[in-house]
Amino acid sequence: MKNIKLFILFIYIFNVILLQGQKANAIDLSQRLHVGDQFTPPSSVKLMRGMETKINWKALEDKVVLLDLFETSCGTCIQIMPHLQELEKKHSDIFKVLVVTPQDKQTITEFFKKNQYLKEHKVNLSVIYADNYLRKLFPYKSIPQAILLYKGKVQAITSSGFVNSENIQKLYKEGEIALPLKDDFGKASLMTYGSMDNVGIKAGVVFSGYQDGVNYQSWKFEIDSVTGLYRSSTVNSSVYTALLGLISRANLLDKFYVPRLDKVIWKVKDSTIYHNFSEKPTEVWLVDNAISYERHDRIQRPDSMQVLDIMKDFERLYGVSAYMAKRVMPCLVLKPCPVVLSNQNDKSEKLTYVGSKVLAGFLDYVNRFPPVVDEVNVDTKILLEGYDTIEHLNKQLEGYGIRGEIENREIDVMIVEEVDQ
C-alpha cells in the first residue's frame, strides 16, 4: 500500500526534466572517449539475453553498433527498447544493439521477468550486465544515452531519439555522421566573457537556440563565478516549459494547480514551436525549437522580482508572454454524495490518497479525465484500486461519500500569447 503525499506530488510535477535518468555523485572522466576516438572493446563482458553467448567485437566493426546505456529505473530507456529491437530486426545485416548496464544479473533477470511492457513487446535484446569498463569510457549523469560505433571508432554520443533507420543507413553508407552531442558535463556558452581588449560583460540579456552538447537546465539564479554578476539562465528548454517555470517562480500559480496542456490557451500563430505536439522524440524536436536564455545583472534581487523582468524580456525580445487567467470548461468535479457501501476486493492492491485534494491532484496529473475540481475538501484517507473509467472510479469513491461528475467550472488556465497578435 502506497501513501501519496501532496507535497511529493507537486515537487515532482514542477521538477520534471525532458530527459529521464540516473545521477552519479562522483564521476571519473579520465578515461572518457569522445566522438572520433578509437574504440577499444572490453577483453570480456558478462552477457545475457539475446541470441549470442559471446560478442565478436572484430566482426561487429563492419556493423553500426549501438551501446544503449541503461538502468532499470529509467522509464524512457524501457519505453524505447521495442523501437530499438525493431530497428535491429529491420537492419539486421548492418545494425546491432547492445544494452549496457552496471546492474547485476539478478537485478536484470528479475526486471525482465516482471516488466509487463517488455514482455508484451517480446523484447529480447542482448544485455551486457555488471559493466564497469564501458561506463568509464562513456560516463553519464542521465540516461538514456546512445553510443554509435562503426569501423572501430566512436561515431556519435547522442540521445536515443536520433537512433533511427535514416541515421543508421547514413552512417553505414558514408562511414560517419554528425548527430547532436549528448554531453552531461558540457556547459552552455551564451555570452562571451571578455574580448581581446579585456573589456568584460557589465550586464546583458541573450536569447539563443539549442546548445549542442549541453543538457537541459531548468531556471537557475546565481552569482556568476567569472563576472561576479547575478545570472539568471535556462538552457535547452521549450518555450512553454520556460514560461511555466517563470510563472511558478513568480508565485502566480495556485498551490493546487497542476500544469496540463488542456489548461493552456494558445494565442499564437503556431503552437508547435512552443511545445512538442509532434510524434518526434523530445530531444529531436528540441534541436529545432529549444531556447536558451541568459541574463546578467549587477543587482541581485529576490527570485520573484527577477522573474518579472525576465518575463518582460520574453515579451519585448522574444515576442511572447504568459499569464494566468480564468476560463469556464468541462471538468471532473468531485462532489459530496450519500455513502454507498461497495463490495471491493480488500485483497487487491490499492493506493492511499490522504484527502480529496491529494486525490484531485493525482487525477489531474495522470491526465486521464478532464481537469479536476475538488468540491469535497475532506482529509479522509481514500483507498482506491485501479480504474479505467469515471464509472469505475465512482463505484469506489461512493464508499467515501464522493462522486465525480462532468460539469462546467471556472478554473485557472495559462495563456501563452504572442505580442503582435
NULUMKE-674669 format. One record per residue (C-alpha): residue in three letters; residue number from 0; y, x, z. Coordinates in Angstrom, 3 decimals. Example, Ala and Ser with C-alpha at 12.3 -4.5 7.8 and 13.67 -1.06 7.14 Angstrom:
residues 2
REC    r    k         Y         X         Z
REC  ala    0    -4.500    12.300     7.800
REC  ser    1    -1.060    13.670     7.140
***
This chain:
residues 421
REC    r    k         Y         X         Z
REC  met    0     0.000     0.000     0.000
REC  lys    1     3.325     1.438    -1.030
REC  asn    2     6.717     0.893     0.586
REC  ile    3     9.561     0.821    -1.934
REC  lys    4    12.813     1.712    -0.215
REC  leu    5    16.075     0.598    -1.791
REC  phe    6    17.860     3.884    -1.406
REC  ile    7    14.990     5.779    -3.055
REC  leu    8    15.019     3.369    -5.983
REC  phe    9    18.715     3.769    -6.676
REC  ile   10    18.788     7.520    -6.123
REC  tyr   11    16.049     7.725    -8.755
REC  ile   12    17.901     5.486   -11.190
REC  phe   13    21.112     7.491   -11.136
REC  asn   14    19.396    10.859   -11.296
REC  val   15    17.065    10.241   -14.248
REC  ile   16    17.201    13.056   -16.764
REC  leu   17    16.436    12.680   -20.820
REC  leu   18    13.572    15.166   -20.227
REC  gln   19    10.899    14.928   -17.518
REC  gly   20     9.344    17.982   -15.905
REC  gln   21     8.488    20.193   -13.031
REC  lys   22    10.832    22.685   -11.360
REC  ala   23     9.920    26.094   -10.075
REC  asn   24    11.629    27.790    -7.149
REC  ala   25    11.442    31.392    -8.368
REC  ile   26    10.512    32.207   -11.960
REC  asp   27     9.721    35.675   -13.291
REC  leu   28    11.462    36.316   -16.641
REC  ser   29    10.432    39.953   -17.007
REC  gln   30     7.531    39.220   -19.415
REC  arg   31     9.217    36.391   -21.237
REC  leu   32     8.785    36.127   -25.029
REC  his   33    11.437    34.885   -27.446
REC  val   34    11.354    33.372   -30.912
REC  gly   35    10.339    36.080   -33.397
REC  asp   36     8.413    38.174   -30.846
REC  gln   37     4.840    39.289   -31.450
REC  phe   38     2.332    37.174   -29.519
REC  thr   39    -0.446    38.982   -27.701
REC  pro   40    -3.080    36.409   -26.704
REC  pro   41    -4.786    36.497   -23.315
REC  ser   42    -8.001    38.515   -23.128
REC  ser   43    -9.771    35.441   -21.784
REC  val   44    -8.948    31.846   -20.892
REC  lys   45   -10.568    29.073   -18.909
REC  leu   46   -11.245    26.331   -21.431
REC  met   47   -12.329    22.711   -21.041
REC  arg   48   -12.465    19.543   -23.128
REC  gly   49   -12.016    19.637   -26.895
REC  met   50   -14.788    20.840   -29.252
REC  glu   51   -14.611    24.602   -28.638
REC  thr   52   -16.321    26.672   -25.972
REC  lys   53   -14.054    29.661   -26.615
REC  ile   54   -10.885    30.480   -28.556
REC  asn   55   -10.898    32.798   -31.543
REC  trp   56    -7.246    33.863   -31.463
REC  lys   57    -7.625    36.050   -34.547
REC  ala   58    -8.835    33.117   -36.657
REC  leu   59    -6.055    30.946   -35.301
REC  glu   60    -3.432    33.315   -36.738
REC  asp   61    -3.940    31.520   -40.065
REC  lys   62    -3.099    28.182   -38.479
REC  val   63     0.019    26.793   -36.859
REC  val   64    -0.878    26.728   -33.152
REC  leu   65     0.871    24.526   -30.630
REC  leu   66     0.804    25.606   -26.997
REC  asp   67     1.593    22.315   -25.266
REC  leu   68     2.701    23.258   -21.745
REC  phe   69     1.503    20.524   -19.415
REC  glu   70     1.170    19.349   -15.820
REC  thr   71    -0.414    16.111   -14.660
REC  ser   72     2.765    14.762   -13.060
REC  cys   73     4.740    14.976   -16.334
REC  gly   74     4.881    11.449   -17.747
REC  thr   75     6.290    12.479   -21.118
REC  cys   76     3.529    15.081   -21.531
REC  ile   77     0.947    12.352   -21.068
REC  gln   78     2.705     9.959   -23.414
REC  ile   79     2.797    12.407   -26.338
REC  met   80    -0.848    13.505   -26.163
REC  pro   81    -2.216    10.804   -28.515
REC  his   82     0.502    11.747   -31.025
REC  leu   83    -0.457    15.422   -30.827
REC  gln   84    -4.129    14.566   -31.290
REC  glu   85    -3.309    12.504   -34.375
REC  leu   86    -1.337    15.432   -35.816
REC  glu   87    -4.241    17.795   -35.174
REC  lys   88    -6.648    15.383   -36.867
REC  lys   89    -4.312    14.836   -39.828
REC  his   90    -3.677    18.573   -40.356
REC  ser   91    -6.977    19.950   -39.067
REC  asp   92    -7.053    22.671   -41.728
REC  ile   93    -3.683    24.151   -40.736
REC  phe   94    -2.857    22.960   -37.173
REC  lys   95    -4.401    23.414   -33.726
REC  val   96    -3.272    22.025   -30.357
REC  leu   97    -3.959    23.861   -27.105
REC  val   98    -2.858    22.118   -23.935
REC  val   99    -1.919    24.737   -21.323
REC  thr  100    -1.679    24.082   -17.587
REC  pro  101    -1.572    26.183   -14.412
REC  gln  102    -3.544    23.476   -12.601
REC  asp  103    -7.200    23.960   -11.628
REC  lys  104   -10.280    22.484   -13.277
REC  gln  105   -10.959    19.881   -10.601
REC  thr  106    -7.399    18.530   -10.799
REC  ile  107    -7.519    18.287   -14.599
REC  thr  108   -11.010    16.779   -14.593
REC  glu  109   -10.000    14.064   -12.139
REC  phe  110    -6.804    13.405   -14.059
REC  phe  111    -8.513    12.773   -17.398
REC  lys  112   -11.221    10.769   -15.655
REC  lys  113    -8.710     8.375   -14.079
REC  asn  114    -5.875     8.160   -16.630
REC  gln  115    -6.443     4.871   -18.424
REC  tyr  116    -3.833     5.525   -21.118
REC  leu  117    -5.505     8.705   -22.322
REC  lys  118    -8.948     7.100   -22.100
REC  glu  119    -7.807     4.178   -24.241
REC  his  120    -6.488     6.592   -26.878
REC  lys  121    -9.637     8.739   -26.636
REC  val  122    -7.639    11.912   -26.115
REC  asn  123    -9.871    14.989   -26.174
REC  leu  124    -7.599    17.960   -26.810
REC  ser  125    -8.632    21.477   -25.842
REC  val  126    -7.204    22.417   -22.436
REC  ile  127    -6.558    25.905   -21.089
REC  tyr  128    -6.549    25.420   -17.321
REC  ala  129    -5.697    27.655   -14.352
REC  asp  130    -3.357    29.563   -16.656
REC  asn  131    -1.132    32.278   -15.296
REC  tyr  132    -0.739    34.536   -18.351
REC  leu  133     0.872    32.120   -20.836
REC  arg  134     3.166    30.688   -18.154
REC  lys  135     4.640    34.184   -17.705
REC  leu  136     5.192    34.557   -21.452
REC  phe  137     6.817    31.136   -21.741
REC  pro  138     8.403    30.327   -18.345
REC  tyr  139     9.990    26.927   -17.844
REC  lys  140    11.717    24.713   -15.325
REC  ser  141    10.983    21.461   -17.125
REC  ile  142     8.245    20.176   -19.382
REC  pro  143     7.046    19.179   -21.909
REC  gln  144     7.672    22.427   -23.729
REC  ala  145     6.246    23.209   -27.150
REC  ile  146     5.424    26.737   -28.326
REC  leu  147     4.618    27.122   -32.029
REC  leu  148     2.687    30.240   -33.056
REC  tyr  149     1.912    31.387   -36.588
REC  lys  150     0.776    34.672   -38.091
REC  gly  151     0.695    36.268   -34.653
REC  lys  152     4.335    35.542   -33.832
REC  val  153     6.322    33.099   -31.743
REC  gln  154     7.901    30.803   -34.328
REC  ala  155     9.512    28.202   -32.042
REC  ile  156    10.097    27.421   -28.380
REC  thr  157    11.238    23.838   -28.559
REC  ser  158    10.881    20.268   -27.322
REC  ser  159     7.815    18.212   -28.182
REC  gly  160     9.824    15.748   -30.272
REC  phe  161    10.159    18.383   -33.009
REC  val  162     6.393    18.724   -33.394
REC  asn  163     5.749    16.511   -36.412
REC  ser  164     3.986    16.587   -39.791
REC  glu  165     7.071    17.731   -41.668
REC  asn  166     7.728    20.726   -39.416
REC  ile  167     4.061    21.728   -39.221
REC  gln  168     3.772    21.813   -43.020
REC  lys  169     7.112    23.565   -43.442
REC  leu  170     6.142    26.327   -41.025
REC  tyr  171     2.722    26.743   -42.648
REC  lys  172     4.126    26.945   -46.183
REC  glu  173     7.233    29.027   -45.530
REC  gly  174     5.975    31.217   -42.695
REC  glu  175     8.959    30.490   -40.450
REC  ile  176    11.061    27.614   -39.238
REC  ala  177    14.339    27.145   -37.360
REC  leu  178    13.978    24.477   -34.670
REC  pro  179    16.302    23.699   -31.747
REC  leu  180    15.577    26.095   -28.907
REC  lys  181    14.423    24.804   -25.541
REC  asp  182    15.637    27.358   -23.010
REC  asp  183    15.594    26.179   -19.407
REC  phe  184    17.592    29.260   -18.420
REC  gly  185    20.276    29.010   -21.100
REC  lys  186    23.914    28.349   -20.251
REC  ala  187    26.420    26.359   -22.242
REC  ser  188    29.416    28.224   -23.631
REC  leu  189    32.092    25.646   -24.329
REC  met  190    35.131    27.783   -23.531
REC  thr  191    35.913    31.409   -24.310
REC  tyr  192    36.865    33.007   -21.011
REC  gly  193    39.178    35.564   -22.451
REC  ser  194    40.432    37.110   -25.687
REC  met  195    40.950    40.627   -26.995
REC  asp  196    44.211    40.939   -25.089
REC  asn  197    42.532    39.792   -21.851
REC  val  198    44.509    36.559   -21.670
REC  gly  199    42.137    34.221   -19.832
REC  ile  200    41.941    30.436   -19.504
REC  lys  201    44.645    28.771   -17.396
REC  ala  202    43.444    25.181   -17.916
REC  gly  203    41.960    23.069   -20.673
REC  val  204    39.513    20.479   -21.998
REC  val  205    36.766    20.937   -24.593
REC  phe  206    34.523    18.368   -26.278
REC  ser  207    31.641    19.785   -28.287
REC  gly  208    28.304    18.603   -29.639
REC  tyr  209    24.753    19.693   -28.973
REC  gln  210    24.367    23.094   -27.315
REC  asp  211    21.254    24.799   -28.655
REC  gly  212    19.055    26.469   -26.059
REC  val  213    20.641    24.605   -23.127
REC  asn  214    19.091    21.857   -21.022
REC  tyr  215    20.727    18.531   -20.330
REC  gln  216    23.143    18.806   -17.410
REC  ser  217    24.477    15.746   -15.638
REC  trp  218    28.053    15.737   -14.344
REC  lys  219    28.874    18.783   -12.253
REC  phe  220    32.096    19.511   -10.350
REC  glu  221    32.508    23.058    -9.052
REC  ile  222    34.693    26.145    -8.760
REC  asp  223    34.085    28.357   -11.806
REC  ser  224    32.978    31.808   -10.641
REC  val  225    34.664    33.557   -13.595
REC  thr  226    38.046    31.858   -13.806
REC  gly  227    38.408    30.548   -10.242
REC  leu  228    39.399    27.202   -11.764
REC  tyr  229    37.936    23.824   -10.878
REC  arg  230    35.389    22.993   -13.576
REC  ser  231    34.035    19.556   -14.484
REC  ser  232    31.229    19.509   -17.027
REC  thr  233    28.255    17.798   -18.589
REC  val  234    26.011    19.250   -21.282
REC  asn  235    23.836    17.667   -23.999
REC  ser  236    24.390    14.126   -22.791
REC  ser  237    24.536    10.896   -24.725
REC  val  238    27.979     9.301   -24.607
REC  tyr  239    26.516     6.285   -22.817
REC  thr  240    24.872     8.433   -20.135
REC  ala  241    28.073    10.452   -19.662
REC  leu  242    30.218     7.333   -19.296
REC  leu  243    27.758     5.664   -16.941
REC  gly  244    27.777     8.788   -14.792
REC  leu  245    31.584     8.735   -14.653
REC  ile  246    31.707     5.075   -13.646
REC  ser  247    29.166     5.748   -10.928
REC  arg  248    31.099     8.794    -9.646
REC  ala  249    34.290     6.739    -9.581
REC  asn  250    32.558     4.266    -7.247
REC  leu  251    33.149     1.447    -9.732
REC  leu  252    29.559     0.202    -9.529
REC  asp  253    28.312    -2.291    -7.003
REC  lys  254    25.687    -0.548    -4.859
REC  phe  255    23.060    -3.008    -6.093
REC  tyr  256    23.956    -2.651    -9.776
REC  val  257    21.053    -1.456   -11.915
REC  pro  258    22.054     0.036   -15.293
REC  arg  259    20.130    -1.558   -18.144
REC  leu  260    21.130    -1.922   -21.761
REC  asp  261    21.236    -5.717   -21.797
REC  lys  262    24.082    -5.387   -19.303
REC  val  263    26.123    -3.258   -21.724
REC  ile  264    28.671    -4.853   -24.078
REC  trp  265    29.280    -2.645   -27.121
REC  lys  266    32.752    -2.981   -28.653
REC  val  267    32.157    -0.169   -31.116
REC  lys  268    31.543     0.240   -34.834
REC  asp  269    28.167     1.925   -34.408
REC  ser  270    26.433     1.890   -31.027
REC  thr  271    23.627     4.154   -32.301
REC  ile  272    25.833     7.243   -31.943
REC  tyr  273    26.295     6.494   -28.242
REC  his  274    22.702     5.695   -27.270
REC  asn  275    19.301     6.312   -28.839
REC  phe  276    18.267     2.902   -30.147
REC  ser  277    16.030     4.517   -32.773
REC  glu  278    12.368     5.434   -32.620
REC  lys  279    13.257     9.119   -32.727
REC  pro  280    12.318    11.201   -29.681
REC  thr  281    15.397    11.532   -27.491
REC  glu  282    15.558    15.319   -27.893
REC  val  283    15.638    14.923   -31.682
REC  trp  284    18.334    12.250   -31.554
REC  leu  285    20.455    14.372   -29.218
REC  val  286    20.726    17.241   -31.718
REC  asp  287    22.875    14.990   -33.930
REC  asn  288    24.568    12.849   -31.284
REC  ala  289    24.847    14.695   -27.965
REC  ile  290    28.197    15.595   -26.490
REC  ser  291    29.110    18.433   -24.149
REC  tyr  292    32.321    18.352   -22.145
REC  glu  293    34.117    20.913   -20.017
REC  arg  294    37.442    20.666   -18.195
REC  his  295    39.208    23.412   -16.232
REC  asp  296    41.899    22.509   -13.671
REC  arg  297    43.977    24.675   -11.381
REC  ile  298    43.936    21.976    -8.706
REC  gln  299    40.764    20.728    -7.033
REC  arg  300    40.747    17.021    -6.243
REC  pro  301    38.168    14.557    -4.870
REC  asp  302    35.493    13.700    -7.440
REC  ser  303    36.585    10.065    -7.596
REC  met  304    40.106    11.119    -8.663
REC  gln  305    38.883    13.810   -11.042
REC  val  306    36.630    11.284   -12.777
REC  leu  307    39.580     9.032   -13.609
REC  asp  308    41.285    11.857   -15.505
REC  ile  309    38.045    12.692   -17.311
REC  met  310    37.727     9.059   -18.375
REC  lys  311    41.247     9.334   -19.797
REC  asp  312    40.095    12.405   -21.748
REC  phe  313    37.278    10.371   -23.253
REC  glu  314    39.749     7.693   -24.242
REC  arg  315    42.550     9.938   -25.565
REC  leu  316    40.469    12.696   -27.140
REC  tyr  317    37.126    11.153   -27.985
REC  gly  318    38.325     7.622   -28.664
REC  val  319    36.006     5.686   -26.368
REC  ser  320    36.422     4.087   -22.962
REC  ala  321    34.125     2.413   -20.461
REC  tyr  322    34.814    -0.043   -17.670
REC  met  323    33.155    -2.777   -15.639
REC  ala  324    33.709    -6.483   -16.264
REC  lys  325    32.140    -9.874   -15.558
REC  arg  326    30.094   -11.847   -18.082
REC  val  327    28.028   -15.029   -17.902
REC  met  328    24.491   -14.595   -19.245
REC  pro  329    20.928   -15.837   -18.644
REC  cys  330    19.485   -14.258   -15.519
REC  leu  331    16.345   -14.412   -13.435
REC  val  332    17.778   -15.993   -10.284
REC  leu  333    15.804   -15.593    -7.054
REC  lys  334    16.356   -18.841    -5.124
REC  pro  335    15.023   -20.346    -1.868
REC  cys  336    12.218   -22.881    -2.212
REC  pro  337     9.674   -24.591     0.066
REC  val  338     6.901   -22.260     1.180
REC  val  339     3.700   -22.786    -0.794
REC  leu  340     0.576   -21.153     0.598
REC  ser  341    -1.394   -19.291    -2.064
REC  asn  342    -4.935   -18.029    -2.430
REC  gln  343    -4.050   -14.441    -3.236
REC  asn  344    -6.803   -11.861    -3.041
REC  asp  345    -5.977    -9.933     0.124
REC  lys  346    -8.089    -7.004    -1.086
REC  ser  347    -6.098    -6.495    -4.267
REC  glu  348    -3.637    -3.595    -4.456
REC  lys  349    -0.113    -4.722    -3.602
REC  leu  350     3.370    -3.248    -3.492
REC  thr  351     5.593    -3.863    -0.489
REC  tyr  352     9.259    -4.731    -1.075
REC  val  353    11.432    -4.529     2.031
REC  gly  354    13.607    -7.585     1.437
REC  ser  355    14.697    -9.626    -1.544
REC  lys  356    17.430    -7.120    -2.508
REC  val  357    14.807    -4.411    -2.968
REC  leu  358    12.640    -6.792    -4.970
REC  ala  359    15.584    -7.799    -7.175
REC  gly  360    16.492    -4.150    -7.755
REC  phe  361    12.930    -3.265    -8.705
REC  leu  362    12.575    -6.249   -11.059
REC  asp  363    15.869    -5.272   -12.662
REC  tyr  364    14.785    -1.658   -13.064
REC  val  365    11.424    -2.351   -14.733
REC  asn  366    13.348    -4.472   -17.261
REC  arg  367    10.524    -6.969   -17.846
REC  phe  368    12.654   -10.041   -17.235
REC  pro  369    16.349   -10.912   -17.749
REC  pro  370    18.897    -9.373   -15.328
REC  val  371    18.000   -10.341   -11.778
REC  val  372    20.320   -12.075    -9.299
REC  asp  373    19.309   -12.383    -5.637
REC  glu  374    20.465   -15.629    -4.029
REC  val  375    17.897   -15.472    -1.232
REC  asn  376    19.084   -12.352     0.614
REC  val  377    16.279   -12.064     3.150
REC  asp  378    14.876    -8.937     4.806
REC  thr  379    11.295   -10.193     4.897
REC  lys  380     8.605    -7.800     3.686
REC  ile  381     7.261    -9.136     0.403
REC  leu  382     3.789    -8.068    -0.770
REC  leu  383     3.019    -8.601    -4.449
REC  glu  384     0.174    -7.658    -6.763
REC  gly  385     0.754    -7.089   -10.464
REC  tyr  386     2.453    -9.797   -12.531
REC  asp  387     2.944   -10.235   -16.271
REC  thr  388     4.935   -13.462   -16.399
REC  ile  389     7.548   -15.269   -14.339
REC  glu  390     4.942   -17.951   -13.579
REC  his  391     2.544   -15.356   -12.176
REC  leu  392     5.378   -13.796   -10.184
REC  asn  393     6.455   -17.181    -8.798
REC  lys  394     2.955   -18.082    -7.618
REC  gln  395     3.170   -15.106    -5.301
REC  leu  396     6.847   -15.470    -4.344
REC  glu  397     6.430   -19.102    -3.325
REC  gly  398     4.338   -17.914    -0.389
REC  tyr  399     7.596   -16.380     0.925
REC  gly  400     9.799   -19.362     0.089
REC  ile  401    11.242   -17.712    -3.028
REC  arg  402    11.187   -18.777    -6.652
REC  gly  403    12.678   -17.200    -9.780
REC  glu  404    14.417   -19.429   -12.345
REC  ile  405    16.178   -18.541   -15.610
REC  glu  406    19.768   -19.748   -15.213
REC  asn  407    23.224   -18.606   -16.319
REC  arg  408    25.112   -16.480   -13.842
REC  glu  409    28.235   -14.323   -13.893
REC  ile  410    27.201   -10.705   -13.404
REC  asp  411    28.641    -7.197   -13.655
REC  val  412    28.397    -5.598   -17.094
REC  met  413    29.545    -2.296   -18.527
REC  ile  414    31.897    -2.399   -21.515
REC  val  415    31.840     0.513   -23.959
REC  glu  416    34.859     0.209   -26.239
REC  glu  417    36.387     2.288   -28.989
REC  val  418    40.138     2.540   -28.505
REC  asp  419    41.006     1.986   -32.172
REC  gln  420    39.441    -1.489   -32.236
***
